[in-house]
């Protein structure tokens, strides 16, 4: 295992064979010369080849939606009016995987975008980044290259919900960076109103690896149902905190020591608290079927003997504050849930728990975008996983444990 420093997280880790993070060192990003030594010259694949390859390796989107990339790709028209949109707007406070990738292996991201653009017969590529360091690294990497595409790198400033792909497209088009109420897919109308292939930066990096290695080489590691590797951000009481590249199919228990509280947050702040990781395996399909989707690729484990209730309250307040106010469940429901949860934590009693449960039911399934449902999932699963702790707070106002300080919020990490 290779361990490298990567602030503000403790380290970057590589489990097994490095792919996305091949060549990464503490000195800085992999430059173009070293990148070509590691991955070879960029092979520009035909559309038919790429479509079959994406299907063969079952590549899933790495931005959190877990959508089959081949289905999205096959739905695209071809031609010069098509756009490619690379989403590097990592608004999840608990995640650092995309920033690490853009800051340390920028040429893989650029290669993937160029491969897709060539296969669809277009030269129009837009990359949206909200992290300043990642933006500057990509700009520098672009200057090293001579690509047959017009690549625009945009430094966007937006909140948590602004990272949703429809919000990103609206921002690129000069509108407010919020997801519209109508669910118009980018493949129909995206950048400049034209059909757009849009995906997460890690997805494009995997496409670059697939084009360079072919399906057999790409599938040489990882699970047979979802070959390759994936990036994950590990936080708290884990063996190696930081950003890790791991083969798919590893058991989640590989990230933890045997001791300590087994409760784990999977998927970030739209994710799921589980009271045990026994039997859970890191593939998107298996985690989803277990009721704990991988989402933004975050696994956070509080330290044993600590109390996470106050942190859960803080995150719920932050989620409420990230509302863009375009629907009632978000504008009124999420603040009500945060207030209810704070009341429960401050000796609100059984009645406060009942009110919280009722508000969770009212908000669930009624939002104009995914933010309300994701926030409800975070809170509801916490109530289940920490039922005993939360009831202690509801009845006595305290549980006597040391408060946890594991879950990051923007004011802590900037």
C-alpha positions, 0 to 999 in steps of 0.5 A: 500500500502506498501512503501519501500526504494530501491535505486537508485529509491525512493521506492518499492510499492505493490498495493494490494496483494503482490506476487512477492514481498511478504515478501520483507523488507528494511533489504534485500532479502527474505531468503530461510526459509522465502521464504518457509514460504510464498510460501511453498515447491517447487512443481515439476510439470509434463510437461503436467500440466505446459503446461496447466497451462501456457495456462490457465493463458495466461502468457506472457514473461516479457522481452519485447517481449510479447510472450506467454510462453506456445507456447515457452514451448510447442515447446521445446523437453525434455531430459537432453541435453535441457538447461534453460536460465534465462535472468537477463541482464536488460540493459534498463536504465529506468528499475529497476524491474528485479534488484529489483526482483533478489535482493529482491526475488531471490528464486522465480527466482530460483524456477521458473527455477527449475520448468521448468527444472524438467518439461523438464527433464533437470538439466542444468540451466544458469542465466545471470545477469549484475548487481553486486548486483543482481548477488551477491544476487543470488549467496548467495541464491543458497548457501542456497539451495539443488536443483537437478540441476546444476545452473550456475550464470554468471555475464555478461558485455554488453550494451543495445542490449546485453540483447536481448536473442540471444545476451545473448546466444552468450555471454554464448557460448563464442562469442560476445554478439550481436544478430546474423543476422540469427534469429535462435530461442533458442528452436532450438539452444541455450546454447552450441548449444542445445535446450534452454528454455529462458525467463526473470527473472520475467517470471520465478518468475511467473512460480514459483508462478503458480506452487505453487498456481495452476491456480485458485490461480494464477488467483485470482487477475488481469485481466481475459484476463491476470491474476496475477500481473506484475512489473513496473518501475514508473519514474517522475511525478507519485504518487509513483516513483519506482518499483511497483507490480500491478495487471494486468488490472489496469488503467494507470491513477492509477499511476498519479495525475490529475494535470500536463502534460499528456504525458507519455512514455510507454515501456522504450527507445524502447517504445512509447510516448503518449499524454494521458493515458485516457482509457489505461489499464495495460495488454500487449494485450490492450497496444499493441492494443493501439499502446503503447506496455509495452515492458520493463515495464517502465512508465515515466511521465515528470513533467508538465511545463518542456521541454523534448526535450533535454532529447529526444535528449540525449536518441537518442544519447545514443541509437545510441551509443548502436549500435553494428554496424552489419547493415547499419540502426544501424551503420549509420541511428541511428547516423543520426537520433540523429544528425537530432534531435539535429539540430531540437532542435537547431533551425534547422527549417522546413527543419531539421524536414523534413530530420529527418522524411525522415531518420526515414522512411529509417531506419524503418523496415530494421535493423538486430535486434530490436534496430533500430525499437525500437529507431525509435519508441521512436523518432517518437512517441516523435515527435507526442506527443511533436509536438508543443514543438519540432516545437517551438525548430525548429523555435526559438531554445528554448521554455522557459520551464525548462529542464526536468531531468526525463529520466535516462541514465547510467551516471546518475544512476551509 
